[in-house]
Amino acid sequence: MSLNEDLVQASNDSFWEIGKYSRTVKRIDNGKALCDSLRQLIQQRSEIETSYAKSLTNWSKKWNEFLDRGNEYGTIQAGWRGMLQEADSLSELHSLVSENLMNKDYVNIKAWQKENYHKSMMHFKETKELEEGFKKAQKPWEKKYTKLMAAKKDYHAACRSEKSTANQENNARGDSAVSPDQLKKIQEKLRKCQQEVEGTKDKYEACLNDLNSYNAKYIEDMNEVFQKCQDFEKTRIEFFKKTMFEIHQHLDLSVDPRFSQVYSSLHSTIGQIDSDKDLRWWSTNHGADMAMNWPTFEEYSPELQNISKKKDSGIGGGSDGITITSIRHKPDGLDAPQSSPYNSKRQVSTTESQRSSSGSNIQQQSSTLRSYTNYTYFRVWMSRHKEPERKEEPVSMEESNPFADDIDEPPSPSPEDSPRQMNGKEGVPVRALYDYVVTEEDELPLKAGDVFVKLSEEDELGWCKGYKDGREGLYPANYVEPV
C-alpha cells in the first residue's frame, strides 16, 4: 500500500491515523455476527418452506374431501385430483428443501463458525491477535508523530508571538507617546521572538524528517498485519459464496427431475379428460341408458290381498291400497328380525332373471315388491310377512280366515286381553320379545323384556297402539306377548 496522494484522496479518517485500524479489527467480530445472521436467514427460509408445504397439504386435503362428497365425476374428477396430487408432490419437495437447508447449510455454517472463531475472555482470539499486531506496528510511529505534533505546536506558538510583537513595535514607532526606552524594550522582545521562531522551526522540521524517514517501516509493518485481516476476511467471503451456491442448489427445484415429473404427470392427467366418456358414464349410471323394469300385465290370482292405508296412525302416503300378488305366507320358520322391520331401502326391485331363478320364499316375496315406491307399504309388508320366531297361541278357523272382516260377531277376548289399569292407563299389559328401533315419530321404541300397556287391538296392518314411558305410540303387534 502507498501513501501516494495523487491516487488516493487523504482524509482525517485514514486507516493510517492512530487507532483507525480498529475498524479493520472490528470486521472480524462482524464476520462472526454475519455467520449468525446467515444461519438465521436459512432457518427462517426453512420455516417458510415448511409452512408452505403444510399449507399445500391442508389445501389438498380440503379439496379432496370436497371431491369425495361433491358432484364431480369421471375423468374430469381425475383432473381435479391431478391438481391436488401436484400440490401433494410439491409439498414433499418443499419439505425436502426445508430439511436440506437446516440439516446441511445451517449445520455447515455453524461448524465453520466454530472452527474459525475462538472465544476468549473479552473478544475472539483472532480479533485480539490482530489488534495487538496493529498496536505493535503503530507504536514507534505514534511516538514520532506525537513528538512532531508537539514541535509543530511550539513553532506555531512562536510564530504567533513574533507576529504580535512585530505589530506592537511597528505601532510604537509611530506613536510619539512611547518613550525611546519603551521602544527599545519592544525591539529587544521582537528579536527574541524571531530567534525562538527559528529554533522551533528547526526542531519542527527535524521531527518531520524523522517521521517521514520512518513512514516506510510503518507502512510495511501495518500492511503485514492488515494483510492477515484481509486473508481472514477472504476466507469468510469465499465460504459464504460456497454456502450460497449450496443454498441455491437446494432452492432450485427446476433442476430436480422429480419437479419436472410432477408437472408432466399433471399435464398428462389433464390431457386424459374425456367429455364423451364422462357423458356415457352418466347416461349409463344415471341417465337414459339405465335399465328399467317396465310394468307388465299380471293375471288375477286368488291369493290377492288388499292392504289399506293405516287409518289412525298417520302411516302411509296415499288413499288407495296396494295389491300384493303371489304371496305365500309362512308365519312359522322365519328368523326373528335383527333390528327394525323397516331396515331396508324404500324401493325394492328385482330383475327378471332373479325372479325366474329364485326358488326361496323370501325371494318370491321380494319380487312382488318391484313396483313399490312408497316406503310405508314396504314396511307394512315386511312387518306382516317376516314375523319373529315365537310360540304362537292356537288360532281358530275364524281368526285365520282372510275374510274375517265379514264375520258379524268378533271373538270373545281372552282373560289375558281383558282391560286393566297400568301406569294410569286402561289396557292390557304386554312384554316386548325383541328390540325395535323407531323409524317414525309416532312409534314406540322397544327393548326385549320391556313391559308396557297395549291400548288397542291389532289393526289390519299389524300394528297396535300402546303406552310406554309416558307417551303413546305404535308398535308391531308380533313383537310382544301378553303378560
The 8 nearest C-alpha neighbors of each residue, nearest first, counted from 0:
[[1, 222, 2, 218, 219, 3, 221, 225],
 [2, 0, 3, 218, 4, 6, 7, 215],
 [3, 1, 4, 0, 7, 6, 9, 218],
 [2, 4, 5, 1, 6, 7, 8, 0],
 [5, 3, 7, 6, 8, 2, 9, 1],
 [4, 6, 3, 7, 8, 2, 9, 1],
 [7, 5, 4, 3, 8, 2, 1, 9],
 [8, 6, 4, 5, 9, 3, 2, 1],
 [7, 9, 4, 10, 6, 5, 3, 2],
 [10, 8, 7, 4, 13, 11, 12, 2],
 [11, 9, 12, 13, 8, 7, 14, 16],
 [10, 12, 13, 9, 16, 14, 15, 19],
 [11, 13, 10, 14, 16, 19, 15, 9],
 [14, 12, 15, 16, 10, 11, 19, 9],
 [13, 15, 19, 16, 20, 12, 17, 18],
 [16, 14, 13, 17, 19, 20, 18, 218],
 [17, 15, 13, 14, 19, 18, 12, 11],
 [16, 18, 19, 15, 141, 137, 20, 14],
 [19, 17, 20, 21, 16, 14, 134, 15],
 [20, 18, 14, 21, 16, 17, 22, 15],
 [19, 21, 23, 18, 22, 14, 24, 133],
 [20, 22, 24, 19, 23, 25, 18, 130],
 [23, 21, 25, 24, 20, 26, 19, 14],
 [24, 22, 26, 21, 20, 25, 228, 27],
 [25, 23, 21, 26, 22, 27, 126, 130],
 [24, 26, 22, 28, 27, 23, 21, 29],
 [25, 27, 29, 23, 24, 28, 30, 22],
 [28, 26, 30, 25, 29, 24, 126, 31],
 [29, 27, 25, 31, 30, 26, 32, 126],
 [28, 30, 26, 32, 27, 31, 33, 25],
 [31, 29, 33, 27, 28, 32, 26, 34],
 [30, 32, 34, 28, 29, 33, 35, 27],
 [33, 31, 29, 35, 34, 30, 36, 28],
 [34, 32, 36, 30, 35, 31, 29, 37],
 [33, 35, 37, 31, 32, 36, 38, 30],
 [34, 36, 32, 38, 33, 37, 39, 31],
 [37, 35, 33, 39, 34, 38, 40, 32],
 [38, 36, 40, 34, 39, 35, 33, 41],
 [39, 37, 41, 35, 40, 36, 105, 42],
 [38, 40, 36, 42, 37, 41, 43, 35],
 [39, 41, 37, 43, 38, 42, 36, 44],
 [40, 42, 38, 44, 39, 43, 45, 37],
 [43, 41, 45, 39, 44, 40, 38, 46],
 [44, 42, 46, 40, 45, 41, 39, 47],
 [45, 43, 47, 41, 46, 42, 48, 40],
 [44, 46, 97, 42, 48, 43, 47, 41],
 [45, 47, 43, 49, 44, 48, 50, 42],
 [46, 48, 44, 50, 45, 49, 51, 43],
 [49, 47, 45, 51, 46, 50, 97, 93],
 [50, 48, 46, 52, 51, 47, 94, 97],
 [49, 51, 53, 47, 52, 48, 46, 54],
 [52, 50, 54, 48, 53, 49, 47, 55],
 [53, 51, 90, 49, 55, 50, 54, 93],
 [52, 54, 50, 56, 51, 55, 49, 57],
 [55, 53, 51, 57, 56, 52, 58, 50],
 [56, 54, 58, 52, 53, 57, 86, 90],
 [55, 57, 53, 59, 58, 54, 87, 60],
 [58, 56, 60, 54, 59, 55, 61, 53],
 [57, 59, 55, 61, 56, 60, 54, 62],
 [58, 60, 83, 56, 62, 57, 61, 63],
 [61, 59, 57, 63, 58, 62, 56, 64],
 [62, 60, 58, 64, 59, 63, 57, 65],
 [61, 63, 65, 64, 59, 60, 66, 58],
 [62, 64, 66, 60, 65, 61, 59, 67],
 [65, 63, 67, 62, 61, 66, 60, 68],
 [64, 66, 62, 63, 69, 67, 68, 61],
 [65, 67, 69, 63, 64, 68, 62, 71],
 [68, 66, 64, 65, 69, 63, 62, 70],
 [67, 69, 66, 65, 64, 70, 63, 71],
 [70, 68, 66, 65, 67, 71, 64, 72],
 [69, 71, 72, 68, 66, 67, 65, 76],
 [70, 72, 76, 69, 66, 75, 73, 67],
 [73, 71, 76, 75, 70, 74, 277, 77],
 [74, 72, 277, 76, 75, 77, 71, 280],
 [73, 75, 77, 272, 76, 273, 277, 78],
 [76, 74, 78, 77, 272, 73, 72, 79],
 [75, 77, 72, 79, 78, 74, 73, 71],
 [76, 78, 74, 80, 75, 79, 81, 73],
 [79, 77, 75, 81, 269, 76, 80, 268],
 [80, 78, 76, 81, 77, 82, 75, 83],
 [79, 81, 83, 77, 82, 78, 84, 76],
 [80, 82, 78, 84, 79, 83, 265, 77],
 [83, 81, 85, 80, 84, 79, 265, 86],
 [82, 84, 80, 86, 59, 85, 81, 87],
 [85, 83, 81, 87, 86, 82, 80, 88],
 [86, 84, 82, 88, 83, 87, 261, 89],
 [85, 87, 89, 83, 84, 88, 55, 90],
 [88, 86, 90, 84, 89, 85, 56, 83],
 [89, 87, 85, 91, 90, 86, 84, 92],
 [88, 90, 86, 92, 91, 87, 85, 93],
 [91, 89, 52, 87, 93, 88, 92, 55],
 [90, 92, 94, 88, 89, 93, 95, 87],
 [93, 91, 95, 89, 94, 90, 96, 88],
 [94, 92, 96, 90, 95, 91, 48, 52],
 [93, 95, 91, 97, 96, 92, 49, 52],
 [94, 96, 92, 98, 93, 97, 99, 91],
 [97, 95, 93, 99, 94, 98, 249, 100],
 [96, 98, 45, 94, 100, 95, 99, 48],
 [97, 99, 95, 101, 96, 100, 102, 94],
 [100, 98, 96, 102, 103, 101, 97, 95],
 [101, 99, 104, 97, 98, 103, 102, 105],
 [100, 102, 105, 98, 99, 103, 104, 97],
 [103, 101, 99, 98, 106, 100, 105, 104],
 [102, 104, 99, 106, 101, 100, 105, 107],
 [105, 103, 100, 107, 106, 101, 108, 102],
 [106, 104, 101, 108, 107, 38, 103, 100],
 [105, 107, 109, 103, 104, 108, 102, 110],
 [108, 106, 104, 110, 109, 105, 103, 111],
 [109, 107, 111, 105, 110, 106, 112, 104],
 [108, 110, 112, 106, 107, 111, 113, 105],
 [109, 111, 107, 113, 112, 108, 106, 114],
 [112, 110, 114, 108, 113, 109, 107, 115],
 [113, 111, 109, 110, 115, 114, 116, 108],
 [112, 114, 110, 111, 116, 115, 109, 117],
 [113, 115, 111, 112, 116, 110, 117, 109],
 [116, 114, 112, 113, 111, 117, 125, 110],
 [117, 115, 113, 112, 114, 123, 118, 125],
 [118, 116, 123, 124, 115, 119, 113, 125],
 [117, 119, 123, 124, 122, 116, 120, 121],
 [120, 118, 123, 122, 124, 121, 117, 127],
 [119, 121, 122, 118, 123, 124, 127, 117],
 [122, 120, 119, 123, 118, 127, 124, 126],
 [123, 121, 119, 120, 124, 118, 127, 126],
 [122, 124, 118, 126, 119, 117, 125, 127],
 [123, 125, 127, 117, 126, 119, 118, 128],
 [126, 124, 128, 123, 127, 129, 116, 117],
 [127, 125, 123, 129, 124, 128, 24, 27],
 [126, 128, 130, 124, 125, 129, 131, 123],
 [129, 127, 125, 131, 130, 126, 124, 132],
 [130, 128, 132, 126, 131, 127, 133, 125],
 [129, 131, 127, 133, 132, 128, 24, 126],
 [130, 132, 134, 128, 129, 133, 135, 127],
 [133, 131, 129, 135, 130, 134, 224, 136],
 [134, 132, 136, 130, 135, 131, 137, 224],
 [135, 133, 131, 137, 132, 136, 138, 130],
 [134, 136, 132, 133, 138, 137, 131, 139],
 [137, 135, 133, 220, 134, 221, 138, 132],
 [138, 136, 134, 140, 135, 139, 141, 133],
 [137, 139, 141, 135, 140, 134, 136, 142],
 [140, 138, 142, 141, 137, 143, 136, 135],
 [139, 141, 143, 137, 142, 138, 144, 217],
 [140, 142, 138, 144, 139, 143, 137, 145],
 [143, 141, 145, 139, 144, 140, 146, 138],
 [144, 142, 146, 140, 145, 141, 210, 147],
 [143, 145, 141, 147, 142, 146, 140, 148],
 [144, 146, 142, 148, 147, 143, 141, 149],
 [147, 145, 143, 149, 144, 148, 142, 150],
 [148, 146, 144, 206, 150, 149, 145, 207],
 [147, 149, 151, 145, 146, 150, 152, 144],
 [148, 150, 152, 146, 151, 147, 153, 145],
 [151, 149, 203, 153, 147, 152, 148, 154],
 [150, 152, 148, 154, 149, 203, 153, 147],
 [151, 153, 149, 155, 150, 154, 148, 156],
 [154, 152, 150, 156, 151, 155, 157, 199],
 [153, 155, 199, 151, 157, 156, 152, 200],
 [154, 156, 158, 152, 157, 153, 151, 159],
 [157, 155, 159, 153, 154, 158, 152, 160],
 [158, 156, 160, 196, 154, 159, 155, 161],
 [159, 157, 155, 161, 156, 160, 196, 162],
 [158, 160, 156, 162, 157, 161, 155, 163],
 [159, 161, 157, 163, 158, 162, 164, 156],
 [162, 160, 192, 158, 164, 163, 159, 193],
 [161, 163, 165, 159, 160, 164, 158, 166],
 [162, 164, 160, 166, 165, 161, 159, 167],
 [165, 163, 167, 161, 166, 162, 189, 168],
 [166, 164, 162, 168, 167, 163, 161, 189],
 [165, 167, 169, 163, 164, 168, 170, 162],
 [166, 168, 164, 170, 165, 169, 171, 163],
 [169, 167, 171, 165, 170, 166, 185, 164],
 [168, 170, 166, 172, 171, 167, 165, 173],
 [169, 171, 167, 168, 172, 173, 166, 174],
 [172, 170, 174, 168, 173, 169, 177, 182],
 [171, 173, 169, 170, 174, 168, 182, 175],
 [172, 174, 171, 170, 175, 169, 177, 176],
 [173, 175, 171, 176, 172, 177, 170, 178],
 [176, 174, 177, 173, 178, 172, 171, 179],
 [175, 177, 174, 178, 171, 173, 179, 172],
 [178, 176, 175, 174, 171, 181, 179, 182],
 [177, 179, 181, 180, 176, 182, 175, 183],
 [178, 180, 182, 181, 183, 177, 184, 172],
 [181, 179, 183, 178, 182, 184, 177, 185],
 [180, 182, 184, 178, 183, 179, 177, 185],
 [183, 181, 179, 185, 180, 184, 171, 186],
 [182, 184, 180, 186, 181, 185, 179, 187],
 [185, 183, 187, 181, 186, 182, 188, 180],
 [184, 186, 188, 182, 187, 183, 168, 189],
 [185, 187, 189, 183, 188, 184, 168, 182],
 [188, 186, 184, 190, 189, 185, 183, 191],
 [189, 187, 185, 191, 186, 190, 184, 192],
 [188, 190, 186, 192, 187, 191, 164, 165],
 [189, 191, 193, 187, 192, 188, 194, 186],
 [192, 190, 194, 188, 193, 189, 195, 187],
 [193, 191, 161, 195, 189, 194, 190, 196],
 [192, 194, 196, 190, 191, 195, 161, 189],
 [193, 195, 191, 197, 192, 196, 190, 198],
 [196, 194, 192, 198, 197, 193, 199, 157],
 [197, 195, 193, 157, 199, 194, 198, 158],
 [196, 198, 194, 200, 195, 199, 201, 193],
 [197, 199, 195, 201, 200, 196, 194, 202],
 [200, 198, 154, 202, 196, 201, 197, 203],
 [199, 201, 203, 197, 202, 198, 154, 196],
 [200, 202, 204, 198, 199, 203, 205, 197],
 [203, 201, 199, 205, 200, 204, 206, 150],
 [204, 202, 150, 200, 206, 205, 201, 151],
 [203, 205, 207, 201, 206, 202, 200, 208],
 [204, 206, 202, 208, 207, 203, 209, 201],
 [207, 205, 209, 147, 203, 208, 204, 210],
 [206, 208, 204, 210, 209, 205, 147, 211],
 [207, 209, 211, 205, 210, 206, 212, 204],
 [208, 210, 206, 212, 207, 211, 205, 213],
 [211, 209, 207, 213, 212, 208, 143, 206],
 [212, 210, 208, 214, 213, 209, 207, 215],
 [211, 213, 209, 210, 214, 208, 215, 216],
 [214, 212, 210, 211, 216, 215, 217, 209],
 [213, 215, 217, 211, 216, 212, 218, 210],
 [216, 214, 218, 217, 213, 219, 212, 211],
 [217, 215, 219, 218, 213, 214, 220, 212],
 [216, 218, 214, 220, 215, 219, 221, 213],
 [219, 217, 215, 221, 216, 220, 222, 214],
 [218, 220, 216, 222, 217, 221, 215, 223],
 [221, 219, 136, 223, 217, 222, 218, 216],
 [220, 222, 218, 223, 224, 219, 136, 225],
 [223, 221, 225, 219, 220, 224, 226, 218],
 [222, 224, 220, 226, 221, 225, 219, 227],
 [225, 223, 227, 226, 221, 222, 132, 133],
 [224, 226, 222, 228, 227, 223, 221, 229],
 [225, 227, 229, 228, 223, 224, 222, 230],
 [228, 226, 230, 224, 225, 229, 231, 223],
 [229, 227, 225, 231, 226, 230, 232, 224],
 [228, 230, 226, 232, 227, 231, 233, 225],
 [231, 229, 233, 227, 232, 228, 226, 234],
 [230, 232, 228, 234, 233, 229, 227, 235],
 [233, 231, 235, 229, 234, 230, 228, 236],
 [232, 234, 230, 236, 235, 231, 229, 237],
 [235, 233, 231, 237, 232, 236, 238, 230],
 [234, 236, 232, 238, 233, 237, 239, 231],
 [237, 235, 239, 233, 238, 234, 240, 232],
 [238, 236, 240, 234, 239, 235, 233, 241],
 [237, 239, 241, 235, 240, 236, 242, 234],
 [240, 238, 242, 236, 237, 241, 243, 235],
 [239, 241, 237, 243, 238, 242, 236, 244],
 [240, 242, 238, 244, 239, 243, 237, 245],
 [243, 241, 239, 245, 244, 240, 238, 246],
 [244, 242, 246, 240, 245, 241, 239, 247],
 [243, 245, 247, 241, 242, 246, 248, 240],
 [244, 246, 248, 242, 243, 247, 249, 241],
 [247, 245, 243, 249, 248, 244, 250, 242],
 [248, 246, 244, 250, 245, 249, 251, 243],
 [247, 249, 245, 246, 251, 250, 244, 252],
 [248, 250, 246, 247, 251, 96, 245, 99],
 [251, 249, 247, 248, 252, 246, 96, 100],
 [250, 252, 248, 253, 249, 247, 254, 255],
 [251, 253, 255, 254, 250, 258, 249, 92],
 [252, 254, 251, 255, 258, 259, 256, 250],
 [255, 253, 252, 256, 251, 258, 259, 248],
 [254, 256, 252, 257, 258, 253, 259, 251],
 [257, 255, 259, 258, 260, 254, 253, 252],
 [258, 256, 260, 255, 259, 261, 92, 252],
 [259, 257, 261, 260, 256, 255, 252, 253],
 [258, 260, 256, 261, 262, 257, 263, 253],
 [259, 261, 257, 263, 258, 262, 264, 256],
 [262, 260, 258, 264, 259, 263, 85, 257],
 [263, 261, 265, 264, 259, 260, 266, 258],
 [262, 264, 260, 266, 265, 261, 267, 259],
 [265, 263, 267, 262, 261, 266, 260, 268],
 [264, 266, 262, 268, 267, 263, 81, 269],
 [267, 265, 263, 269, 264, 268, 262, 270],
 [266, 268, 270, 264, 265, 269, 263, 271],
 [269, 267, 265, 271, 270, 266, 78, 81],
 [268, 270, 78, 266, 271, 267, 272, 265],
 [269, 271, 267, 268, 272, 266, 273, 78],
 [270, 272, 268, 269, 273, 267, 74, 78],
 [271, 273, 74, 75, 270, 269, 274, 78],
 [274, 272, 276, 275, 271, 74, 277, 75],
 [273, 275, 277, 276, 278, 272, 75, 74],
 [276, 274, 278, 277, 273, 279, 280, 272],
 [277, 275, 279, 273, 274, 278, 280, 74],
 [278, 276, 280, 274, 73, 279, 275, 281],
 [277, 279, 281, 275, 280, 276, 282, 274],
 [280, 278, 282, 276, 281, 277, 283, 275],
 [281, 279, 277, 283, 278, 282, 284, 276],
 [282, 280, 278, 284, 285, 279, 283, 286],
 [281, 283, 286, 279, 288, 285, 287, 280],
 [284, 282, 288, 289, 280, 281, 286, 285],
 [285, 283, 281, 282, 289, 280, 286, 288],
 [284, 286, 281, 282, 283, 289, 287, 288],
 [287, 285, 282, 288, 289, 283, 281, 284],
 [286, 288, 282, 289, 283, 285, 290, 284],
 [287, 289, 283, 282, 286, 290, 284, 285],
 [290, 288, 283, 287, 286, 284, 285, 291],
 [289, 291, 288, 292, 283, 287, 284, 293],
 [292, 290, 293, 289, 350, 288, 294, 287],
 [293, 291, 294, 290, 350, 369, 348, 351],
 [292, 294, 291, 295, 370, 290, 369, 296],
 [295, 293, 292, 296, 370, 297, 291, 369],
 [294, 296, 297, 293, 292, 298, 370, 351],
 [295, 297, 298, 294, 299, 293, 324, 370],
 [296, 298, 295, 299, 300, 324, 294, 325],
 [299, 297, 300, 296, 324, 295, 301, 325],
 [298, 300, 297, 301, 303, 324, 302, 296],
 [299, 301, 302, 303, 298, 324, 325, 297],
 [302, 300, 303, 299, 304, 324, 325, 298],
 [301, 303, 300, 304, 325, 324, 326, 327],
 [304, 302, 324, 301, 300, 323, 322, 305],
 [305, 303, 322, 323, 306, 302, 324, 321],
 [304, 306, 322, 320, 307, 321, 303, 323],
 [307, 305, 320, 321, 304, 322, 308, 460],
 [308, 306, 320, 305, 309, 319, 321, 460],
 [307, 309, 315, 310, 320, 318, 306, 319],
 [310, 308, 314, 312, 311, 307, 313, 315],
 [309, 311, 308, 312, 313, 314, 307, 315],
 [310, 312, 313, 309, 314, 308, 458, 464],
 [311, 313, 314, 310, 309, 441, 473, 472],
 [312, 314, 311, 315, 310, 309, 441, 316],
 [315, 313, 312, 309, 375, 316, 308, 310],
 [316, 314, 375, 308, 317, 313, 309, 376],
 [315, 317, 314, 373, 318, 375, 308, 313],
 [316, 318, 319, 315, 308, 320, 373, 307],
 [317, 319, 308, 320, 316, 307, 315, 309],
 [320, 318, 317, 307, 321, 308, 306, 316],
 [319, 321, 307, 306, 308, 305, 322, 318],
 [322, 320, 306, 305, 323, 319, 307, 376],
 [321, 323, 305, 304, 324, 303, 306, 320],
 [322, 324, 304, 303, 321, 367, 326, 325],
 [323, 325, 303, 326, 367, 322, 302, 300],
 [324, 326, 302, 327, 367, 323, 300, 364],
 [327, 325, 324, 328, 364, 302, 323, 363],
 [328, 326, 329, 325, 360, 364, 302, 363],
 [327, 329, 326, 330, 384, 360, 383, 385],
 [330, 328, 331, 327, 332, 384, 333, 385],
 [329, 331, 386, 328, 332, 384, 333, 385],
 [332, 330, 329, 333, 388, 386, 389, 387],
 [331, 333, 334, 330, 388, 329, 387, 386],
 [334, 332, 331, 388, 385, 386, 335, 387],
 [335, 333, 388, 387, 336, 332, 386, 385],
 [387, 334, 336, 388, 337, 333, 386, 385],
 [337, 335, 338, 387, 334, 340, 339, 386],
 [338, 336, 335, 339, 434, 340, 433, 334],
 [339, 337, 336, 435, 340, 434, 436, 342],
 [338, 340, 435, 341, 436, 342, 336, 337],
 [341, 339, 342, 382, 381, 338, 336, 378],
 [342, 340, 378, 339, 343, 381, 438, 377],
 [341, 343, 339, 340, 338, 344, 378, 438],
 [344, 342, 341, 345, 340, 378, 347, 346],
 [343, 345, 346, 347, 342, 374, 341, 377],
 [346, 344, 374, 343, 373, 347, 372, 377],
 [345, 347, 344, 372, 371, 348, 374, 373],
 [348, 346, 369, 368, 344, 345, 371, 349],
 [347, 349, 369, 368, 346, 366, 350, 370],
 [350, 348, 366, 369, 353, 351, 354, 347],
 [349, 351, 353, 352, 354, 348, 292, 366],
 [350, 352, 354, 353, 355, 349, 292, 356],
 [351, 353, 355, 350, 354, 356, 349, 357],
 [354, 352, 356, 350, 351, 355, 357, 349],
 [355, 353, 351, 352, 357, 356, 366, 350],
 [354, 356, 352, 353, 357, 351, 358, 350],
 [357, 355, 353, 354, 352, 358, 351, 359],
 [358, 356, 354, 353, 359, 355, 362, 363],
 [357, 359, 356, 360, 363, 362, 355, 354],
 [360, 358, 362, 361, 357, 363, 364, 356],
 [359, 361, 363, 362, 364, 358, 327, 329],
 [362, 360, 364, 363, 359, 365, 366, 358],
 [361, 363, 365, 364, 359, 360, 357, 366],
 [364, 362, 360, 366, 361, 365, 359, 367],
 [363, 365, 361, 362, 367, 366, 326, 360],
 [366, 364, 362, 368, 367, 363, 361, 369],
 [367, 365, 363, 368, 364, 349, 369, 354],
 [366, 368, 365, 364, 369, 324, 323, 363],
 [369, 367, 371, 365, 366, 370, 347, 348],
 [370, 368, 348, 347, 371, 366, 367, 349],
 [369, 371, 368, 372, 348, 367, 294, 347],
 [372, 370, 368, 369, 373, 346, 347, 377],
 [373, 371, 346, 374, 370, 345, 347, 369],
 [372, 374, 375, 371, 376, 345, 377, 316],
 [373, 375, 345, 377, 376, 378, 372, 346],
 [376, 374, 378, 315, 377, 373, 379, 314],
 [377, 375, 379, 378, 374, 373, 380, 315],
 [376, 378, 380, 374, 379, 375, 381, 373],
 [377, 379, 341, 375, 381, 376, 380, 382],
 [380, 378, 376, 382, 377, 381, 383, 375],
 [381, 379, 377, 383, 378, 382, 384, 376],
 [380, 382, 378, 384, 385, 379, 383, 377],
 [381, 383, 379, 380, 385, 384, 340, 378],
 [384, 382, 380, 381, 385, 461, 379, 386],
 [383, 385, 381, 382, 386, 380, 328, 330],
 [386, 384, 381, 382, 383, 333, 387, 330],
 [385, 387, 384, 330, 382, 388, 383, 477],
 [335, 388, 386, 334, 336, 389, 333, 385],
 [387, 389, 335, 334, 333, 386, 331, 332],
 [390, 388, 387, 391, 335, 331, 432, 386],
 [389, 391, 392, 388, 331, 480, 393, 387],
 [392, 390, 389, 393, 394, 331, 388, 480],
 [391, 393, 394, 390, 395, 389, 480, 481],
 [394, 392, 391, 395, 390, 396, 398, 399],
 [395, 393, 398, 392, 396, 399, 397, 391],
 [396, 394, 398, 397, 399, 393, 400, 410],
 [395, 397, 399, 398, 400, 394, 403, 393],
 [396, 398, 400, 395, 399, 403, 394, 406],
 [399, 397, 395, 396, 400, 394, 403, 401],
 [400, 398, 396, 397, 401, 395, 394, 403],
 [399, 401, 397, 403, 402, 398, 396, 395],
 [402, 400, 403, 399, 404, 398, 304, 397],
 [401, 403, 400, 404, 405, 406, 399, 397],
 [402, 404, 405, 400, 406, 401, 397, 398],
 [403, 405, 402, 406, 401, 407, 400, 409],
 [404, 406, 403, 402, 407, 408, 401, 400],
 [407, 405, 403, 404, 408, 409, 402, 397],
 [406, 408, 405, 409, 404, 403, 410, 397],
 [407, 409, 406, 410, 411, 405, 404, 403],
 [410, 408, 411, 407, 406, 412, 403, 404],
 [411, 409, 412, 408, 398, 397, 413, 395],
 [410, 412, 409, 413, 408, 414, 416, 417],
 [411, 413, 416, 410, 414, 417, 415, 409],
 [412, 414, 416, 415, 411, 417, 410, 418],
 [415, 413, 417, 416, 412, 418, 411, 427],
 [414, 416, 413, 417, 481, 427, 482, 412],
 [415, 417, 413, 414, 427, 412, 418, 481],
 [416, 418, 414, 415, 427, 419, 413, 412],
 [419, 417, 426, 427, 425, 416, 420, 415],
 [418, 420, 426, 425, 427, 417, 421, 428],
 [419, 421, 425, 424, 423, 426, 422, 418],
 [422, 420, 424, 423, 425, 419, 452, 426],
 [423, 421, 424, 420, 452, 425, 451, 469],
 [422, 424, 421, 420, 425, 426, 419, 452],
 [425, 423, 421, 422, 420, 426, 452, 466],
 [424, 426, 420, 419, 418, 421, 423, 454],
 [427, 425, 418, 454, 419, 453, 452, 424],
 [426, 428, 453, 418, 452, 416, 419, 429],
 [429, 427, 452, 482, 451, 453, 481, 426],
 [428, 430, 481, 482, 480, 450, 451, 452],
 [431, 429, 450, 479, 480, 449, 448, 482],
 [432, 430, 479, 447, 448, 449, 433, 478],
 [431, 433, 447, 479, 478, 448, 430, 480],
 [434, 432, 447, 431, 478, 446, 435, 445],
 [433, 435, 446, 447, 445, 338, 436, 432],
 [434, 436, 445, 339, 444, 338, 433, 437],
 [437, 435, 339, 444, 438, 338, 434, 445],
 [438, 436, 444, 439, 442, 443, 435, 339],
 [439, 437, 436, 440, 442, 341, 339, 441],
 [440, 438, 441, 442, 437, 314, 443, 473],
 [439, 441, 442, 438, 437, 443, 472, 473],
 [442, 440, 472, 439, 473, 443, 312, 471],
 [443, 441, 473, 472, 440, 439, 437, 474],
 [442, 444, 472, 473, 474, 445, 437, 441],
 [445, 443, 436, 437, 435, 442, 446, 434],
 [446, 444, 435, 434, 443, 431, 447, 449],
 [445, 447, 434, 449, 448, 433, 431, 435],
 [446, 448, 433, 432, 431, 434, 449, 445],
 [447, 449, 431, 430, 446, 432, 450, 433],
 [448, 450, 431, 430, 446, 447, 451, 445],
 [451, 449, 430, 429, 448, 431, 428, 452],
 [450, 452, 467, 428, 429, 466, 449, 430],
 [453, 451, 428, 466, 427, 465, 426, 429],
 [452, 454, 465, 427, 426, 455, 428, 464],
 [455, 453, 426, 465, 464, 452, 466, 427],
 [456, 454, 464, 463, 453, 457, 465, 426],
 [455, 457, 463, 458, 454, 464, 453, 462],
 [456, 458, 463, 462, 461, 476, 455, 459],
 [459, 457, 460, 461, 462, 456, 463, 309],
 [458, 460, 461, 457, 462, 307, 309, 306],
 [461, 459, 458, 462, 379, 309, 306, 383],
 [460, 462, 458, 457, 459, 476, 383, 475],
 [463, 461, 475, 476, 457, 458, 474, 460],
 [464, 462, 457, 476, 473, 474, 456, 455],
 [463, 465, 473, 455, 454, 472, 453, 474],
 [466, 464, 453, 454, 452, 472, 471, 473],
 [465, 467, 471, 452, 470, 451, 453, 472],
 [468, 466, 451, 469, 470, 471, 465, 452],
 [469, 467, 470, 466, 451, 471, 422, 443],
 [470, 468, 467, 466, 471, 422, 423, 424],
 [469, 471, 467, 466, 468, 472, 443, 465],
 [472, 470, 466, 465, 467, 464, 469, 473],
 [471, 473, 442, 443, 441, 465, 464, 466],
 [472, 474, 442, 464, 463, 443, 465, 441],
 [473, 475, 463, 462, 443, 442, 476, 464],
 [476, 474, 462, 477, 478, 461, 463, 382],
 [475, 477, 462, 478, 463, 461, 457, 479],
 [476, 478, 475, 479, 386, 387, 461, 480],
 [477, 479, 476, 432, 475, 431, 433, 387],
 [480, 478, 431, 432, 430, 477, 429, 476],
 [479, 481, 430, 429, 482, 431, 432, 478],
 [482, 480, 429, 428, 430, 415, 479, 427],
 [481, 429, 428, 430, 480, 415, 450, 427]]
